[in-house]
Amino acid sequence: MIQKNKKTAYKKVKKIIDSHTFSLLLLTVFISLIILGIRRLSGLQTLELLAYDWLVNLKSQNHTDPRLLVVEITDKDIEQQNSWPIADQTMAQLLQKIQQHQPKVIGFDLYREVGYPPGTAALKQELQKDNLVIIKLIGDGENSVSAPSGIINDHVGFNDVVVDVDEVLRRNLMYVKLGENKDQELYSFALRLSLKYLAGRGFDFQVNERSLQIGNKVFPDLQINSGGYQLEPSETAGWQILINYRSPNIAKKVTLTQVLAGNVDPNLIKDKIVLIGTSAPSIKDILPTPYRGSQTYMPGVIAHSQMVSQILNTVLDEQPLIWYWAEWVENLWIWGWSLLGVVIAWKLKHPLSVVIIDIISLAGLWIISLIIFYFGGWIPTIPSALTLLITSGSVMGYKALYNLFYDALTGLPNRSLFAQQLKKLQRRKLFNSQEFIAILCLDLDRFKLINDGLGYQAGDRILLETVQRLQSHLDPEAILARVGADEFAIAFKTGEDSTEAIEVANKLNKELAIPFQLQEQNIFTSASIGLALNRVSDNLQPEELLQASHTAMYEAKAAGKSRHEVYATKMHEQAFKRLQLEADLNQAIINQEFELYYQPIICLTTGKIAGFEALVRWQSPSRGFISPGAFIPVAEETGLIVPMGEWILTTACNQMHQWQQKFSEAEGVTMSVNLSSRQFSQVNLVEQIQQTLVTTGLNPASLKLEITESMVMDDVEKTIILLNQLKQLNIKISMDDFGTGFSSFSYLHRFPTDTLKVDRSFVSNMSLGNKNLEIVSTIVILGHKLGMDVIAEGIETPEERKILTDLNCEYGQGYYFAKPLSQEDATKLFVDHVHW
């Protein structure tokens, strides 16, 4: 029991590992890991930052923060003052003008480490007021700029900004600690202004290890891998956040000249944060931002306004900071897009469809990213897009390679891979050298009927369930492949005795004989199985071994289906002869090596000729005479019966027309021509026969077409339509070999037939018992009741003729009257006025 469970478990695990689903899953993991690795090494950071900038531009609104006012010093202001830096006296006057309107806070975004007289003392006095914050530059020591002397630290904020590798300002350095013991606290210019504005409202400022906090609002510190960043630890010094750009014009602006002239609405200043700085391009105090076009470069004072506005929005307006997923969530998100790429590329068959759906998926990814960014989230967009595209492309390549070696429907190896697997078995020596490899070639019987009757989807379901049944009854080490439309090949090890392999074949045949449940009905099928064996130590030629089992399978089909046959050398010889016969038959049609023989059909009451049945004979230059029983089935199977049938019909009609032109006795004689099932299914059959009658000049009433029961029963309704079309040509229809098929008498009255032909098997056995005589009598009576005449085949004795005459059978043919005759001998019957 334990051994059986282990075997079952091994089988399941092997099935999973061998499946393309497992391979594709591994592919997604591999591609995702590659993308994540490149991302970790900053290989995607530039693209991710560009994606971030794109999102910023799409989200941007024309919005100003009513809490802010910027007093900008323009090039025109500098020109009017006729100096730069502008004199301390003028700046003192500017601050006095602003203070008259009671601003909440003034941010002095100009370096004033040294004085620019006149008016230095007056400016220093203004800068020392409680509501004023002035900037300094920490720098690296050599390029640092201090605040003016006498200004306490609570009124100073550093102006240091951090830019990314592309020199774009996206981060806000809010707070740092310097000194050996990290005891020197420094606040950014934007943070100082914000805290001054919030003073007295109960918003306490706290510094935590991984965040800053104002009131109950937490500002998480930017990490080295936050969002699309992959930063060096040194790049995340201090406490940083990502700037949430809301508008390129975040604050209303007035100029230095307007303020000095008193041309400013006091309401723009009262209780507001007023920032003073230069916007003059000539001063070059500008910073690149994510915005595009004319708004790319932003004056430093506007950049500080952005930072101040973001802090106040977070604390006062409950606006979220830009947030990021945890790293493991980002990894799952990226992997998910890889899985989507697999589904798209694997499920869709046409490459163009894959491209279109990939484009739609990418558009969906960008829309999702934009929506989430609108709510403050920055999620991986570029890595996700790359994994989708790379996975789709890889799967398309994998699928192209997969389709070279695997069956698309069942996922089984195809014929080519099956042959390679057999070769590997021999090279790896997995089997004992004295063991054998058994090859089973299995073909589903009646599969074409299922496909034609229920449709290809039903056929596909039958194939898939067949695979499941085969796999459930085969050893895990057995190799199963689909090598044809309804053919499967199976390879497994076995002993020298074929008993074990035969047991497997019987077990599979029994399993496939169980009806399939499809569309609420039972579908019955079976399998014809060919078996071939080969010793492992022998030189293994997979194609030859597969062909041998294939040959044995055809022998099983020919022997009655739903059985197996073991390959023997004579089968190969038979198969070779069959192929040679097909080639010779094709050449015979080209060389017109056929000849028609004519067997008379006699009126049993008068003994006169009533008609002829045209029978084809083949006299091969190399083979001699070949029996129709040998080449007609081959012609049927290969389709060569169609051109052969056209020649037979034309030759027979032409001969009948010649006889009628030459002999008056032939005027009412008919020519019977057999139609094959292949000819009967031709879409242009009616037009072809009509053209033949026109070409040969034969009266249509002199032509009788013979069909069999099996032909008409395949599709009764379609057959009735076709027969009526033929009858409209005024030709006659004969039902050949009546009584030997599987037709229902309920349909017979619907067929527009003129003649029933009693099969020779009934005629020849009439004298052996009353049963056969009653059958013939019944057929004759039935024919007469339906308005048809009756022809009896195979009459060989006077007694048989007399019995048939007594039964009122109109016509007969057989060796008692004449065997099939050559054209010359048949003509002689008219010349000699032969009667029987």
Summary of the structure (lengths in Angstrom):
residues: 836
radius of gyration: 48.7
end to end distance: 81.3
largest distance: 152.3
contacts: 2653
relative contact order: 0.06
helix: 49%
strand: 20%
